[in-house]
Amino acid sequence: MVIIKKFYMIFITIICIFLVGCKVGESANNTYVVKPSTLFKTEELKKIEPHLGLISGCVDVIYKGDKENLYVKYEIWENGKIKESHESIGNVITKDDKNKLINVSVSLQDNLILKNKQSINKNILTIETNKGNVRTLIDSAPIDYSTVRLNLQEPITKKDEEETSIFAITAHKETMTPNMSIDDGVSKADWAVVFKVYFK
């Protein structure tokens, strides 16, 4: 009887370990990592960026999961609240893409356009992933505000049900410190545009 009890306890323990292991494995396979990267890979090329009138942000994404698309969207914020939200580009994820780097880059370039004989300052927005790009015009920060660029500073891991902010431009009536996270900077800004990645 004692021997049967021992075997029973061992059997239950093995089953518990197996179930916990399955849950851990399942959790690990529904995550993604976002790592800081750069559009200009060398110091010499980085010197060119301001002369091109570009403000850019770039990340690498590694995905482990079963969702089929990575999306990039941008939001316009004013006084700590979302004013607009736009889904910009989707990147189809194939089996070959799993566990490989998906590069996402964003750039903004000043562009003056004429409307009703008035000059309006817009930004040319370019978003690019491994499999495509999109270019459009979006509103720019108020011209008399000071601006801060906020890039992702360190790798971050999240569940594929969550969004991740990868880059932002914030604008302020008064000078602000750039030493804060993207989400904190956006929520405290007078005006901001923030770019996010997510999965569907």
Kinemage of the C-alpha trace (Angstrom):
@kinemage 1
@onewidth
@group {chain A} dominant
@subgroup {mainchain}
@vectorlist {calphas} color= white
{ca met a 1} P 0.000 0.000 0.000
{ca val a 2} L 2.816 2.361 0.877
{ca ile a 3} L 4.533 1.593 -2.435
{ca ile a 4} L 1.313 2.327 -4.382
{ca lys a 5} L 0.967 5.648 -2.571
{ca lys a 6} L 4.540 6.572 -3.449
{ca phe a 7} L 4.014 5.712 -7.112
{ca tyr a 8} L 0.782 7.709 -7.069
{ca met a 9} L 2.538 10.781 -5.631
{ca ile a 10} L 5.358 10.501 -8.181
{ca phe a 11} L 2.808 10.224 -11.005
{ca ile a 12} L 0.907 13.331 -9.800
{ca thr a 13} L 4.189 15.274 -9.482
{ca ile a 14} L 5.219 14.373 -13.043
{ca ile a 15} L 1.811 15.460 -14.394
{ca cys a 16} L 2.068 18.815 -12.547
{ca ile a 17} L 5.570 19.462 -13.889
{ca phe a 18} L 4.397 18.622 -17.407
{ca leu a 19} L 1.410 21.000 -17.186
{ca val a 20} L 3.524 23.869 -15.795
{ca gly a 21} L 6.094 23.286 -18.534
{ca cys a 22} L 3.377 23.479 -21.181
{ca lys a 23} L 2.105 26.782 -19.801
{ca val a 24} L 5.598 28.257 -19.686
{ca gly a 25} L 6.250 27.167 -23.268
{ca glu a 26} L 2.913 28.559 -24.397
{ca ser a 27} L 3.660 31.894 -22.718
{ca ala a 28} L 7.123 32.139 -24.301
{ca asn a 29} L 5.657 31.527 -27.756
{ca asn a 30} L 3.272 34.486 -27.572
{ca thr a 31} L 5.828 37.205 -26.991
{ca tyr a 32} L 7.908 39.631 -29.013
{ca val a 33} L 11.100 41.549 -28.346
{ca val a 34} L 11.702 45.086 -29.598
{ca lys a 35} L 15.329 46.220 -29.789
{ca pro a 36} L 16.688 49.709 -30.513
{ca ser a 37} L 18.300 50.058 -33.928
{ca thr a 38} L 19.299 52.902 -36.229
{ca leu a 39} L 18.501 53.991 -39.754
{ca phe a 40} L 22.084 55.179 -40.219
{ca lys a 41} L 24.398 52.331 -39.230
{ca thr a 42} L 27.735 54.157 -38.984
{ca glu a 43} L 28.850 57.363 -37.300
{ca glu a 44} L 29.689 58.890 -40.677
{ca leu a 45} L 26.200 58.219 -42.017
{ca lys a 46} L 24.604 59.576 -38.822
{ca lys a 47} L 26.192 62.959 -39.590
{ca ile a 48} L 24.190 63.106 -42.822
{ca glu a 49} L 20.768 62.769 -41.151
{ca pro a 50} L 20.257 66.413 -40.037
{ca his a 51} L 21.390 67.688 -43.449
{ca leu a 52} L 18.631 65.646 -45.093
{ca gly a 53} L 16.032 67.290 -42.873
{ca leu a 54} L 15.145 63.895 -41.390
{ca ile a 55} L 14.101 62.879 -37.918
{ca ser a 56} L 14.137 59.093 -37.710
{ca gly a 57} L 13.547 56.170 -35.411
{ca cys a 58} L 14.309 52.510 -36.001
{ca val a 59} L 13.810 49.206 -34.152
{ca asp a 60} L 14.234 45.482 -34.730
{ca val a 61} L 11.373 43.167 -33.758
{ca ile a 62} L 11.680 39.431 -33.033
{ca tyr a 63} L 8.344 37.608 -32.813
{ca lys a 64} L 7.432 34.222 -31.328
{ca gly a 65} L 3.770 33.482 -31.801
{ca asp a 66} L 0.948 32.534 -34.145
{ca lys a 67} L -0.435 35.923 -35.164
{ca glu a 68} L -0.123 36.663 -38.870
{ca asn a 69} L 0.520 40.402 -39.102
{ca leu a 70} L 2.695 43.061 -37.534
{ca tyr a 71} L 1.199 46.549 -37.774
{ca val a 72} L 2.648 50.024 -37.347
{ca lys a 73} L 0.354 52.875 -36.387
{ca tyr a 74} L 0.765 56.477 -35.349
{ca glu a 75} L -1.171 58.620 -32.899
{ca ile a 76} L -1.389 62.394 -32.598
{ca trp a 77} L -1.664 63.559 -28.982
{ca glu a 78} L -2.569 66.968 -27.574
{ca asn a 79} L -2.352 67.884 -23.890
{ca gly a 80} L -1.993 64.283 -22.752
{ca lys a 81} L -4.910 62.882 -24.795
{ca ile a 82} L -5.168 61.054 -28.131
{ca lys a 83} L -6.511 63.297 -30.876
{ca glu a 84} L -6.076 60.955 -33.871
{ca ser a 85} L -5.030 57.347 -34.468
{ca his a 86} L -4.045 55.905 -37.858
{ca glu a 87} L -3.055 52.371 -38.849
{ca ser a 88} L -0.297 52.888 -41.396
{ca ile a 89} L 1.209 49.624 -42.597
{ca gly a 90} L 0.918 45.885 -42.027
{ca asn a 91} L 3.688 43.329 -42.370
{ca val a 92} L 2.582 39.746 -43.096
{ca ile a 93} L 4.476 37.304 -40.873
{ca thr a 94} L 5.299 33.966 -42.491
{ca lys a 95} L 6.754 30.884 -40.808
{ca asp a 96} L 10.164 31.912 -42.152
{ca asp a 97} L 9.875 35.248 -40.309
{ca lys a 98} L 9.418 33.682 -36.858
{ca asn a 99} L 12.405 34.249 -34.577
{ca lys a 100} L 14.037 36.495 -37.216
{ca leu a 101} L 14.561 40.268 -37.156
{ca ile a 102} L 11.777 42.387 -38.603
{ca asn a 103} L 13.153 45.881 -39.122
{ca val a 104} L 10.778 48.825 -38.644
{ca ser a 105} L 11.924 52.354 -39.475
{ca val a 106} L 10.131 55.691 -39.300
{ca ser a 107} L 11.254 59.049 -40.661
{ca leu a 108} L 9.736 62.518 -40.693
{ca gln a 109} L 10.769 65.316 -43.039
{ca asp a 110} L 9.558 68.925 -43.029
{ca asn a 111} L 7.478 69.931 -46.003
{ca leu a 112} L 5.849 73.320 -46.653
{ca ile a 113} L 2.701 73.176 -48.766
{ca leu a 114} L 0.504 75.941 -50.128
{ca lys a 115} L -3.193 75.905 -49.292
{ca asn a 116} L -5.458 78.856 -50.047
{ca lys a 117} L -2.324 80.929 -50.667
{ca gln a 118} L -1.044 80.167 -47.162
{ca ser a 119} L 2.024 78.138 -46.224
{ca ile a 120} L 1.180 75.139 -44.045
{ca asn a 121} L 3.916 73.114 -42.387
{ca lys a 122} L 3.437 69.341 -42.785
{ca asn a 123} L 5.675 66.341 -42.258
{ca ile a 124} L 6.397 63.749 -44.909
{ca leu a 125} L 6.017 60.487 -42.998
{ca thr a 126} L 7.760 57.347 -44.252
{ca ile a 127} L 7.267 54.006 -42.507
{ca glu a 128} L 9.164 50.984 -43.774
{ca thr a 129} L 9.320 47.314 -42.789
{ca asn a 130} L 11.048 44.329 -44.378
{ca lys a 131} L 8.226 43.878 -46.867
{ca gly a 132} L 6.969 47.306 -47.800
{ca asn a 133} L 6.676 50.994 -47.059
{ca val a 134} L 4.132 53.776 -46.929
{ca arg a 135} L 4.542 57.522 -47.396
{ca thr a 136} L 2.012 60.186 -46.477
{ca leu a 137} L 1.625 63.732 -45.143
{ca ile a 138} L 0.785 64.273 -41.468
{ca asp a 139} L 0.469 67.311 -39.216
{ca ser a 140} L 3.690 68.679 -37.777
{ca ala a 141} L 4.338 70.139 -34.347
{ca pro a 142} L 3.351 73.788 -33.733
{ca ile a 143} L 6.164 75.862 -35.209
{ca asp a 144} L 6.768 77.920 -32.051
{ca tyr a 145} L 7.094 74.874 -29.743
{ca ser a 146} L 10.369 73.224 -28.768
{ca thr a 147} L 10.595 69.586 -29.833
{ca val a 148} L 12.157 66.462 -28.327
{ca arg a 149} L 12.865 63.179 -30.103
{ca leu a 150} L 12.221 60.061 -28.002
{ca asn a 151} L 13.696 56.746 -29.165
{ca leu a 152} L 13.500 53.312 -27.576
{ca gln a 153} L 16.507 53.099 -25.258
{ca glu a 154} L 16.696 49.412 -24.372
{ca pro a 155} L 15.198 46.073 -25.456
{ca ile a 156} L 11.696 45.351 -24.232
{ca thr a 157} L 9.711 42.086 -24.193
{ca lys a 158} L 5.908 42.019 -24.323
{ca lys a 159} L 2.972 39.697 -24.905
{ca asp a 160} L 1.663 39.863 -28.472
{ca glu a 161} L -1.643 41.258 -27.152
{ca glu a 162} L 0.145 44.483 -26.149
{ca glu a 163} L 1.307 47.495 -28.154
{ca thr a 164} L 4.822 48.943 -27.885
{ca ser a 165} L 5.751 52.572 -28.475
{ca ile a 166} L 8.898 52.658 -30.606
{ca phe a 167} L 9.449 56.337 -31.451
{ca ala a 168} L 7.932 59.755 -30.761
{ca ile a 169} L 8.323 63.459 -31.394
{ca thr a 170} L 7.019 65.611 -28.563
{ca ala a 171} L 6.475 69.375 -28.633
{ca his a 172} L 6.363 71.732 -25.662
{ca lys a 173} L 5.541 75.353 -24.985
{ca glu a 174} L 8.395 75.289 -22.477
{ca thr a 175} L 11.684 73.377 -22.566
{ca met a 176} L 11.402 69.733 -21.480
{ca thr a 177} L 14.035 67.173 -20.559
{ca pro a 178} L 14.455 64.304 -23.063
{ca asn a 179} L 15.400 61.865 -20.278
{ca met a 180} L 12.091 60.026 -20.008
{ca ser a 181} L 10.347 57.056 -21.554
{ca ile a 182} L 8.416 57.416 -24.798
{ca asp a 183} L 5.015 56.930 -23.142
{ca asp a 184} L 5.784 59.344 -20.302
{ca gly a 185} L 7.062 61.968 -22.738
{ca val a 186} L 3.962 61.706 -24.927
{ca ser a 187} L 1.539 61.933 -22.000
{ca lys a 188} L 3.274 65.055 -20.635
{ca ala a 189} L 3.695 66.890 -23.940
{ca asp a 190} L 1.573 69.740 -25.263
{ca trp a 191} L 1.642 68.011 -28.657
{ca ala a 192} L 3.101 64.681 -29.802
{ca val a 193} L 3.170 62.077 -32.530
{ca val a 194} L 3.973 58.543 -31.375
{ca phe a 195} L 4.550 55.371 -33.402
{ca lys a 196} L 3.586 51.927 -32.116
{ca val a 197} L 3.892 48.302 -33.216
{ca tyr a 198} L 1.355 45.582 -32.482
{ca phe a 199} L 0.189 42.198 -33.764
{ca lys a 200} L -3.071 40.762 -35.129
